[in-house]
Amino acid sequence: MRLTDVLPALGTHTPMTPEQITEMYAGVPPELFRVHNWRTGVATVGEVPADFVRQATDGAVDFPWQAQLASLIWTGRHDLILSVGQVVPHEVVGMAGYNKNIFVGTGGTESINKSHFVGAAYGMERMMGRADTPVRRILNYATGHFTKHLPIVYVHTVVGNDAKGRLCVRGLS
């Protein structure tokens, strides 16, 4: 399998609708939300070396990984960056959440596509539901080398339905 074989299928994320934002973040003023443009609104903040990627994937892939995130995060000079997400099984990184939200959730074409390729080449069945995976190791490398100075706080939620079937937060950590 070559990376170019899967590129057209990856990176097709669409933003939440205003209705979805209102349901998920009731009471938060809409003007506080920014839509991330994963094609143009991206900063490449470093590169995970090919040697590290090869070692992390037991030789399944041999290329460097571009650490990318939203330019707004990188250049925003924020006092605090809240990354809100759920920790759930994920076929590419093992468990969603944490630094996946930053490098893939706000990343660009390179970081999104190559992280998904790493997962596919290593074997998604070997990744799903696991905390220690090649993609997580790559993301952890990027965090430790390129973004540890950013004031990121990770917030993890548990979401469910209330008695009337409405979405509500059941847990927050």
N, C-alpha and C positions, 0 to 999 in steps of 0.2 A: 504494500500500500504506500502510495506517495502522498505527501501533503497536498499537492495540487489536485489530487483526486477528490478530496473532501472540502476544499475551500469554498466552493459555491454554496454548500449546504450550511455552513457555519456563519456565525455573526449576523443573524437575521432577527435580532431581538427588537421588539417594538416597545415603546414606553407605555407606562400605565395610562389609562384614560383618566380624565378628570373625575369621573364617577368612581373608579377604583381607588384613586387617591383619597377622595372624600370618605369612602367606606373604610379604608385601612387607617387613615390618619384623621379621623373626625376631629374637627375643631382647629386644625392647623391651617392658617391662612394659605390659600393657593399660591399667592405671590412668593412664598418662601421656597417653593419647589423649583429646581432647575432640571431641565431635561438634558441628559448627557448624550452628546453626539459622538458615538464610538468611531466614526470615520474621520472627523476633523478636530474634535475637542480633546485631543489626547497628548500627553507628554510622555516621551520615553525617558525614564529616569535611570536606567542602567541595563546591563545585560548579564544574565546568568550564563556563565561559560559553558560551552559545549561539553567539556570534560565533566563538569558537575552534572549536567543533564544526562549524559551517557551513564554515569555511575548511578544516579538516582533511578534510572529506568532499567537497570541491569542490561544495558546495551540496546534496548529496544529502539531508541532514537539517538541521533548524534548531530545535534545542532544547538546553537545558543538560543536562549529564550529572552526576548525583549520584555523587560519589566515596564509596563505601561499603566497609566492611570489618568483619570480626568485632569485636564489642565487646571480646572477650577480648584481641585484638591491640591495640586502640586504648587500652584502659584498664588493661591488665595490668602496666604499669611493668616490662617485661621488660628484662633485661640483654642478651639476645640473642633474636632471632626468626629461626629457620631456615625458609626457604621451599624445600622440596624438590620438584622437578618435572623433567619431561623437556622438552627442546626438540624439538618435533615439529611438522610442518605442522598448521595449525589453520584451519578455514574462516571463523572470525569475526575473529581477530586476526592471522592470517597465520602466525605461529609461536607455539606455546604456550610457557608458562614465564614467567619473570621476573615483572613486576608484574601480569600477568594472574592469577597464583596468588593474589595478595593482593586485588585489587579485584573480580575476578569469582569466583575460587575460594572466597573467604571473604566475598564481597559479599552484598548483599541484592537484593530484587526489582527495585528501580530500576536498579542498576548492571548486573545480569545481563541483564535484559530489554532495556534501552536499548543496551547494547553489542552484543547480538545483532541488534537492529534496525538499528544503524549498519552492521554487516557486511552484512546483507541488502540494505539500501537502496543502499549503495555498490557492491555486487556481490561476492558471495563468490568468484566465479571470478577477480576482480581481487585478492583478498586471500591466498588459499591459498598457503602456502609463502613468503610475502614478509616481510621483516623490517620494512620501513617501510610501514605501513598507517594509515588513519585511526583505527582503534581503538587501535593501538599509540601513536599520537601523543596521543590523549586520555588513555590510561593514563600515559604519560610526563609529561604536564602535571600530572596528579593526583599523581604521585610527587614531582615537583619542587616543587609548591606546598603539598601537604598532609601528606606522610608522610616527608620526607627526614630528619626528626629521629628516626624510629624505627630501632632497631638491627637492621635486616633484612639478613640475608646470604642470597643466593640460591645454592642448591646444585642443580646440574643433573646428572642421571643418565642413563646408558645402561643399559637393562635387556634381558636376553635369557635364553635357556634354557641350562642346563648340559647335559652329556652325558646325564643321566638325565631331561631334560625339565623340570627344576625351575627356577623363576624365580630369577635371580641378577643382581646388579649387575655390569655389565661395564666401566663407566666412571663417574667421579665428578669433577666440576670445579666 
